[in-house]
Amino acid sequence: MSELRSIVLAIELATRQRDDLAKAAARAQRALGGAQHQMAQLQGYAGETDARWSSPTYVALSAELIRHHYQFTARLQQAIVLQTDAISKANRQVELAAQALLQSEFRLAGLKQVLETRQSALQLTQRRKEQRLTDEFAGMQHARIRARTMSGETL
């Protein structure tokens, strides 16, 4: 079975790599979830702020307060745009991690298939060897019996 040792080692390495890639994919998915959660918070806060400022209570405020509100709203919208970019990057990382994981799965499956093929070939070779030995033994046994029968010995 030493012929299979290198394949078994390759499978072990590929399995470890696959497991590492699966962990990386999970981390990327969590990062995406966090970014989406943060976006929801930003959008919720922006909506609450707009709703508060559109109420009749804030109609008679000074121009200075209104200017500060618009500046704040502009910065909040800028944060939403930046968060949108962060979500796009996180989505891309999830896609890349999923691709790498899939390629790793294919490589691992291929190595396992090679191992199965080689094991089958070795088993076939072993069965043929055993069959040849059995045939030789049966042939020698038959020759002995025939030789005894010809020389007049009884079994």
C-alpha positions in Angstrom: 0.0 0.0 0.0 3.0 2.3 -0.1 2.0 3.1 -3.7 -1.1 4.9 -2.2 0.7 6.8 0.6 1.4 9.8 -1.5 -2.2 10.1 -2.7 -3.4 9.7 0.9 -1.1 12.5 2.0 -2.3 14.6 -0.9 -5.9 14.0 0.2 -5.1 14.9 3.8 -3.5 18.2 2.7 -6.4 18.9 0.3 -8.8 18.3 3.1 -7.0 20.7 5.4 -7.0 23.3 2.7 -10.7 22.8 2.0 -11.4 23.1 5.7 -9.4 26.4 5.9 -11.2 27.7 2.8 -14.6 26.8 4.4 -13.6 28.8 7.5 -12.6 31.7 5.3 -15.9 31.5 3.5 -17.8 31.5 6.8 -15.8 34.6 7.9 -16.5 36.4 4.7 -20.2 35.6 5.1 -20.2 36.9 8.7 -18.4 40.1 7.5 -21.1 40.6 4.8 -23.8 40.1 7.4 -22.2 42.6 9.7 -21.9 45.2 6.9 -25.6 44.6 5.9 -26.6 45.0 9.6 -24.6 48.3 9.8 -26.3 49.5 6.6 -29.7 48.8 8.0 -28.8 50.7 11.1 -27.6 53.7 9.1 -30.7 53.7 6.9 -32.9 53.4 9.9 -31.2 56.2 11.7 -31.4 58.4 8.5 -35.1 57.6 8.3 -35.7 58.5 11.9 -33.8 61.7 11.6 -35.8 62.7 8.5 -39.0 61.9 10.1 -38.1 63.9 13.2 -37.1 67.0 11.2 -40.2 66.9 9.0 -42.5 67.1 12.0 -44.3 70.5 12.6 -42.2 71.0 15.8 -39.1 71.8 13.8 -40.7 74.2 11.3 -39.8 77.4 13.1 -36.1 76.6 13.8 -33.3 79.0 13.0 -31.4 78.9 9.7 -28.3 77.9 11.5 -29.9 74.8 13.0 -31.4 73.8 9.7 -28.0 74.2 8.0 -26.4 71.9 10.6 -29.2 69.4 10.0 -28.5 69.4 6.3 -24.8 69.0 6.9 -25.5 66.1 9.2 -27.9 64.5 6.7 -25.3 64.9 4.0 -22.7 63.2 6.1 -25.1 60.4 7.0 -25.8 59.9 3.3 -22.1 59.8 2.6 -21.7 57.1 5.3 -24.5 55.1 3.6 -22.7 55.4 0.2 -19.4 54.2 1.9 -21.3 51.3 3.5 -22.8 50.4 0.2 -19.2 50.1 -1.1 -18.3 48.0 1.9 -21.2 45.7 1.2 -20.2 45.4 -2.4 -16.6 44.5 -1.4 -17.9 42.0 1.2 -20.2 40.4 -1.5 -17.2 40.0 -3.7 -15.2 38.4 -0.9 -18.0 36.0 -0.3 -18.1 35.1 -4.0 -14.3 34.6 -4.2 -14.3 32.5 -1.0 -17.1 30.4 -2.4 -15.3 29.9 -5.7 -12.1 28.9 -3.9 -14.0 26.5 -1.7 -15.7 24.9 -4.7 -12.4 24.5 -6.6 -11.0 22.9 -3.4 -13.9 20.5 -3.2 -13.4 19.5 -6.9 -9.7 18.9 -6.3 -10.4 16.8 -3.2 -13.0 14.8 -5.1 -10.6 14.2 -7.9 -7.9 13.0 -5.5 -10.4 10.7 -3.9 -11.3 9.3 -7.3 -7.7 8.7 -8.1 -7.3 6.9 -4.8 -10.3 4.7 -5.5 -9.0 3.9 -9.0 -5.6 2.9 -7.7 -7.0 0.9 -4.9 -9.2 -1.0 -7.4 -6.3 -1.6 -9.6 -4.2 -2.9 -6.7 -7.0 -5.2 -5.6 -7.4 -6.5 -9.1 -3.7 -7.2 -9.3 -3.8 -8.9 -5.9 -6.8 -11.1 -6.9 -5.1 -12.1 -10.1 -2.0 -13.0 -8.2 -4.0 -15.1 -5.7 -5.9 -16.7 -8.6 -2.6 -17.6 -10.3 -1.3 -19.2 -7.1 -4.5 -21.1 -6.6 -4.4 -22.3 -10.2 -0.7 -23.4 -9.9 -1.5 -25.2 -6.6 -4.5 -26.9 -8.2 -2.4 -27.8 -11.3 0.3 -29.3 -9.1 -2.3 -31.2 -7.0 -3.8 -32.5 -10.2 -0.4 -33.6 -11.5 0.3 -35.4 -8.2 -3.0 -37.2 -8.3 -2.5 -38.1 -11.9 1.0 -39.3 -11.3 -0.2 -41.5 -8.4 -3.1 -42.8 -10.5 -0.7 -43.8 -13.3 1.8 -45.4 -11.0 -1.1 -47.5 -9.5 -1.3 -45.8 -6.1 -4.7 -45.3 -4.5 -5.8 -42.2 -2.8 
